Amino acid sequence: MLRACTLDFGGAWDDHLHLVEFLYNNSYHDSIKMAPFEALYGRKYRSPVCWTDIGERQLLGPELVTQTVDIVKAIRSHLQAAQDRQKMWADKHRRILEFQPGEHVFLKISPTKGTIRFGTRGKLSPRYIGPFDILEKVGNVSYRLALPPTLEGVHNVFHVSQLRRYVSDPSHILDHSEITVGPTLRVEQKPVGILDRREKVLRNRIIPLVRVAWSKDSPGDSTWKKEEDMRKQYPHLFPKPGQ
């Protein structure tokens, strides 16, 4: 607002500060359905330069009133042009996104740049968490999510801009029936087979190695281990001579 005044009328920005303040406090705001002055004091602002009541302009000279009113109109036109320009650029990146109760969505962790949410930090921290179920639609652009108990301190209503649609995929469902937990509460992963063999040649000795597969569905999930250690821990992976 001050930039628009200084470009058109010249001078320093503080010369036009009273006009900008007057215009802002007496302009209709769509969010509160009234001017800020009316919301604060419960009545409209009555001034000799009020452009709605012409009869009150007699307290000041007509030249001053006319000049001030023209400046206020110019400021309003510049503000409207700036708002239209910002809206045009914002609409290019805006898309209509709606969800139905029962659908799954991801929740954005950092709504704004530089803001950390839900205690996640670090360069490689995920941008979204979830997926979560949508319980209901709240208003036009807000949704209530079914959050887990770990997020019980977080308000469960979020703006649509913080949500991302989740496309259901059966491969994303993990089967925990074959997972066993040891006494130390760690998951014990057992090998399922031997994929390959090789020898590591050192200066004084040769170490036999075996490539151990740890998953049936993912053969690429394998590591090289010493054959001697694997024979002691998992002898069933190595067939006996003659078999």
C-alpha positions as CSV (number, residue, x, y, z in Angstrom):
1,M,0.0,0.0,0.0
2,L,2.8,2.4,0.9
3,R,4.7,1.5,-2.3
4,A,1.7,2.4,-4.4
5,C,1.4,5.8,-2.7
6,T,5.1,6.7,-3.1
7,L,5.2,5.7,-6.7
8,D,2.2,7.8,-7.7
9,F,2.4,10.8,-5.3
10,G,6.1,11.0,-4.6
11,G,7.8,11.8,-1.3
12,A,8.7,9.5,1.6
13,W,6.5,6.6,2.7
14,D,5.8,8.1,6.1
15,D,4.2,11.1,4.4
16,H,1.3,8.8,3.2
17,L,1.1,6.6,6.3
18,H,-1.9,8.4,7.7
19,L,-3.8,7.9,4.5
20,V,-3.1,4.2,4.3
21,E,-4.1,3.7,7.9
22,F,-7.3,5.6,7.3
23,L,-8.2,3.6,4.3
24,Y,-7.5,0.2,5.9
25,N,-9.5,0.9,9.0
26,N,-12.5,2.2,7.1
27,S,-12.5,-0.4,4.2
28,Y,-15.1,-3.2,4.1
29,H,-13.5,-6.5,4.9
30,D,-15.3,-9.6,3.6
31,S,-14.0,-11.8,6.4
32,I,-15.7,-9.8,9.1
33,K,-18.4,-8.3,6.9
34,M,-17.6,-4.8,8.1
35,A,-14.8,-2.3,8.5
36,P,-12.2,-2.8,11.3
37,F,-13.2,0.5,12.9
38,E,-16.8,-0.6,13.0
39,A,-15.8,-4.0,14.5
40,L,-13.8,-2.3,17.2
41,Y,-16.1,0.6,18.2
42,G,-19.5,-0.7,17.1
43,R,-20.3,2.2,14.8
44,K,-19.2,3.5,11.5
45,Y,-16.4,6.1,11.3
46,R,-17.8,9.7,10.9
47,S,-15.3,12.0,9.3
48,P,-15.4,15.1,7.1
49,V,-13.6,13.1,4.4
50,C,-16.1,10.2,4.5
51,W,-17.1,9.5,0.9
52,T,-20.5,8.1,1.9
53,D,-22.0,11.1,3.7
54,I,-21.5,14.2,1.6
55,G,-23.2,16.5,4.0
56,E,-20.4,16.1,6.6
57,R,-17.8,17.6,4.3
58,Q,-18.6,21.2,5.3
59,L,-16.2,21.2,8.3
60,L,-13.1,21.3,6.1
61,G,-12.3,23.1,2.9
62,P,-13.7,21.5,-0.3
63,E,-10.3,21.4,-2.0
64,L,-8.8,19.4,0.9
65,V,-11.7,17.1,1.0
66,T,-11.7,16.5,-2.7
67,Q,-7.9,16.0,-2.9
68,T,-8.0,13.4,0.0
69,V,-11.0,11.6,-1.5
70,D,-9.1,11.3,-4.9
71,I,-6.1,10.0,-3.2
72,V,-8.1,7.4,-1.3
73,K,-9.8,6.3,-4.6
74,A,-6.4,5.9,-6.2
75,I,-5.1,3.8,-3.3
76,R,-8.2,1.6,-3.5
77,S,-7.7,1.1,-7.2
78,H,-4.0,0.1,-6.7
79,L,-5.0,-2.3,-4.0
80,Q,-7.6,-3.9,-6.2
81,A,-5.1,-4.3,-9.0
82,A,-2.5,-5.9,-6.7
83,Q,-5.1,-8.3,-5.3
84,D,-6.3,-9.3,-8.8
85,R,-2.7,-9.9,-9.9
86,Q,-1.9,-12.0,-6.8
87,K,-5.1,-14.0,-7.3
88,M,-4.3,-14.7,-11.0
89,W,-0.9,-16.2,-10.0
90,A,-2.4,-18.1,-7.1
91,D,-5.2,-19.6,-9.3
92,K,-2.7,-21.1,-11.6
93,H,-1.4,-23.4,-8.9
94,R,-4.7,-24.0,-7.2
95,R,-6.8,-27.1,-7.9
96,I,-10.1,-28.3,-6.7
97,L,-9.5,-31.3,-4.3
98,E,-12.3,-33.0,-2.6
99,F,-12.4,-36.2,-0.5
100,Q,-15.2,-38.5,0.8
101,P,-15.5,-40.0,4.2
102,G,-13.7,-43.4,4.3
103,E,-11.0,-42.4,1.8
104,H,-7.3,-42.4,2.8
105,V,-5.0,-39.4,2.6
106,F,-1.5,-38.4,3.5
107,L,-1.0,-35.5,5.9
108,K,1.7,-32.9,5.2
109,I,4.1,-32.6,8.1
110,S,5.4,-29.0,7.3
111,P,2.6,-26.8,6.1
112,T,4.9,-23.8,5.6
113,K,8.6,-23.6,4.8
114,G,10.9,-23.6,7.8
115,T,8.1,-24.9,10.1
116,I,8.6,-28.3,11.8
117,R,5.4,-30.2,12.8
118,F,4.9,-33.4,14.8
119,G,8.5,-33.5,16.1
120,T,10.1,-34.6,12.8
121,R,13.5,-33.1,12.0
122,G,16.4,-33.6,9.7
123,K,17.2,-33.3,6.1
124,L,15.7,-36.7,5.1
125,S,12.6,-36.5,7.2
126,P,9.4,-37.4,5.3
127,R,7.1,-34.6,3.9
128,Y,3.9,-36.6,4.5
129,I,2.8,-39.1,7.1
130,G,-0.1,-41.6,7.0
131,P,-2.2,-42.7,5.4
132,F,-5.2,-41.7,7.6
133,D,-8.9,-42.3,7.2
134,I,-11.2,-39.3,6.6
135,L,-14.0,-39.2,9.2
136,E,-16.1,-36.3,7.9
137,K,-16.0,-33.0,5.9
138,V,-15.9,-29.9,8.1
139,G,-16.9,-26.8,6.2
140,N,-15.9,-26.4,2.5
141,V,-12.2,-27.0,2.6
142,S,-11.5,-28.8,5.9
143,Y,-11.6,-32.5,6.9
144,R,-11.5,-34.4,10.1
145,L,-9.0,-37.3,10.1
146,A,-8.7,-40.4,12.3
147,L,-5.3,-39.9,13.9
148,P,-3.5,-42.6,15.8
149,P,-3.0,-42.4,19.6
150,T,0.5,-41.1,19.1
151,L,-0.9,-37.9,17.7
152,E,-3.7,-37.4,20.3
153,G,-2.4,-34.0,21.2
154,V,-2.8,-32.7,17.6
155,H,-6.1,-31.2,16.4
156,N,-7.7,-33.6,13.9
157,V,-9.2,-31.0,11.5
158,F,-6.9,-30.0,8.6
159,H,-7.2,-27.8,5.6
160,V,-7.4,-29.5,2.2
161,S,-4.0,-28.0,1.2
162,Q,-2.3,-30.1,3.9
163,L,-3.8,-33.4,2.5
164,R,-2.7,-35.6,-0.4
165,R,-4.8,-38.3,-1.9
166,Y,-3.6,-41.9,-1.2
167,V,-4.3,-44.5,-3.9
168,S,-4.8,-47.9,-2.4
169,D,-2.4,-50.6,-3.4
170,P,-2.5,-54.2,-2.1
171,S,1.3,-54.4,-2.2
172,H,1.5,-51.7,0.5
173,I,-0.2,-54.0,3.0
174,L,2.5,-55.7,5.2
175,D,2.0,-59.3,6.5
176,H,3.2,-59.4,10.1
177,S,2.2,-63.0,10.7
178,E,5.7,-64.5,10.1
179,I,7.5,-61.8,12.1
180,T,8.9,-63.1,15.4
181,V,10.2,-60.8,18.1
182,G,13.1,-61.9,20.3
183,P,13.6,-61.4,24.1
184,T,15.2,-58.0,23.4
185,L,12.1,-56.8,21.5
186,R,13.9,-56.9,18.2
187,V,12.6,-58.5,15.1
188,E,14.6,-61.7,14.3
189,Q,15.1,-62.0,10.6
190,K,16.1,-65.5,9.4
191,P,17.7,-66.4,6.0
192,V,15.7,-68.3,3.4
193,G,18.4,-69.6,1.1
194,I,21.9,-69.4,-0.4
195,L,22.1,-67.6,-3.7
196,D,25.8,-67.6,-4.6
197,R,29.2,-68.4,-3.4
198,R,32.7,-66.8,-3.7
199,E,36.1,-66.7,-2.1
200,K,37.8,-63.7,-0.7
201,V,41.5,-64.0,-1.2
202,L,43.8,-62.4,1.4
203,R,47.5,-62.5,1.7
204,N,47.7,-65.5,4.1
205,R,44.4,-67.2,3.7
206,I,41.2,-67.6,1.7
207,I,37.8,-66.9,3.3
208,P,34.7,-68.6,1.7
209,L,31.7,-66.3,1.5
210,V,28.0,-67.0,0.7
211,R,25.3,-64.7,-0.5
212,V,22.4,-65.1,1.8
213,A,18.8,-64.2,0.8
214,W,16.7,-62.8,3.6
215,S,13.3,-62.5,1.9
216,K,11.4,-64.8,-0.5
217,D,9.5,-62.0,-2.3
218,S,12.6,-59.8,-2.7
219,P,15.7,-61.8,-4.0
220,G,17.7,-58.5,-4.1
221,D,17.5,-58.3,-0.3
222,S,20.7,-60.3,0.2
223,T,24.1,-59.9,1.9
224,W,27.5,-61.6,1.8
225,K,28.4,-63.6,5.0
226,K,31.1,-65.9,6.0
227,E,30.3,-69.5,5.2
228,E,31.7,-70.7,8.4
229,D,29.5,-68.5,10.5
230,M,26.4,-69.3,8.5
231,R,27.0,-73.1,8.8
232,K,27.1,-72.7,12.6
233,Q,24.0,-70.6,12.9
234,Y,21.9,-72.0,10.1
235,P,23.1,-75.5,9.2
236,H,19.8,-76.3,7.5
237,L,20.8,-74.0,4.6
238,F,23.7,-76.3,3.6
239,P,22.8,-79.8,2.3
240,K,24.8,-82.7,3.7
241,P,27.2,-84.5,1.4
242,G,25.4,-87.1,-0.7
243,Q,22.1,-85.2,-0.7
